[in-house]
Amino acid sequence: MGRGDYVFSDKINHASIVDGCLMSGAEFRRYRHNDMAHLEGLLKNAPADVAKLVIADSVFSMDGDIIDLPKMVELCKKYNAWLMIDEAHSLGVLGEKGTGIEEYYNLYGEIDIKMGTLSKTIPSVGGYVAAKEEIISYLRHASRAYIFSAALPPGQAAAANEAFKVILDEPWRIERLNENTKQFISGLKGMGFNTLLTETAIVPVICGDDDTAFAMTREVQHQDVFVLPVVSPAVEAGLARLRATVTAAHEPSDIEHAMDAIEKAGKKLGLIK
Ligand SMILES: Cc1ncc(COP(=O)(O)O)c(C=O)c1O
């Protein structure tokens, strides 16, 4: 996108998306988080004859909730906008085969540009963009971030390639991840914690102010559970949290242990009764 074009971005999209939008020089419009009526209002108000792009994380990196892809696809078609989705947290997580947001909604081929990192479920570095050949060819010749940075080291590319195969060859990992995620989220909710609308492996445990989030982190880490705090401005002030992540490598007993630790800390700090 460039000057004169319009980009519509979810309010809590990852910082790298925000920076990309700003660097593009396009008109930048933010819609309220997952608020499709607000997105439609902004699309409606944009000039009809400009290039438009709607962009969002498929799974939000700090909240763990999932986009309303069917509605986004519908709006993009209605207002002639391209759709770009960042699959950093859905690849290897969503869908029975773990292939991501399109599989989750059974909406294959409806996203114009999919990008993802190679730093989450794919344990490497770098990232990818997947789109029609013309778009990829355009990016190869026009994307400054691509042209002016070094290529992936071959070892990292090979590791990433193998990890994609593991996702496809070992679907039990996705099943296990889903079981662990359900156990963890429902357990925390049952204790009275606010985990926002997460349905995925990213589980926010809302603490309130930043100091409480730091204190919770210390308490939980002292019980041998690795969690990290996320505080403002990375998230809205007052919604500081622990950001816990479940993996397929966890055993049910690990999840129990983590929940006990968080429960004890939450009681001590008065977050739950
Ligand atoms: C949604 C999203 N997009 C992009 C990135 C950037 O990933 P990387 O650090 O691999 O460049 C992240 C990681 O933090 C992310 O959560």
The ligand as a Tripos MOL2 file, in Angstrom:
@<TRIPOS>MOLECULE
LIG
   16    16     1     0     0
SMALL
NO_CHARGES

@<TRIPOS>ATOM
      1 C1          0.9970  -11.2870   15.4880 C.3       1 LIG1
      2 C2          2.4780  -11.1690   15.3340 C.ar      1 LIG1
      3 N1          2.9910  -10.7650   14.1680 N.ar      1 LIG1
      4 C3          4.3240  -10.6300   13.9840 C.ar      1 LIG1
      5 C4          5.2110  -10.8970   15.0040 C.ar      1 LIG1
      6 C5          6.6810  -10.7040   14.7440 C.3       1 LIG1
      7 O1          7.3530  -11.9070   14.7810 O.3       1 LIG1
      8 P1          8.9390  -12.0140   14.7440 P.3       1 LIG1
      9 O2          9.3920  -11.6050   16.1040 O.co2     1 LIG1
     10 O3          9.1960  -13.4350   14.4420 O.co2     1 LIG1
     11 O4          9.4120  -11.0930   13.6850 O.co2     1 LIG1
     12 C6          4.7340  -11.3470   16.2150 C.ar      1 LIG1
     13 C7          5.6970  -11.7170   17.2910 C.2       1 LIG1
     14 O5          5.9300  -11.2230   18.2550 O.2       1 LIG1
     15 C8          3.3440  -11.4650   16.4150 C.ar      1 LIG1
     16 O6          2.8480  -11.8440   17.6040 O.3       1 LIG1
@<TRIPOS>BOND
     1     1     2 1
     2     2     3 ar
     3     2    15 ar
     4     3     4 ar
     5     4     5 ar
     6     5     6 1
     7     5    12 ar
     8     6     7 1
     9     7     8 1
    10     8     9 2
    11     8    10 1
    12     8    11 1
    13    12    13 1
    14    12    15 ar
    15    13    14 2
    16    15    16 1
@<TRIPOS>SUBSTRUCTURE
     1 LIG1         1 GROUP 0 **** ****
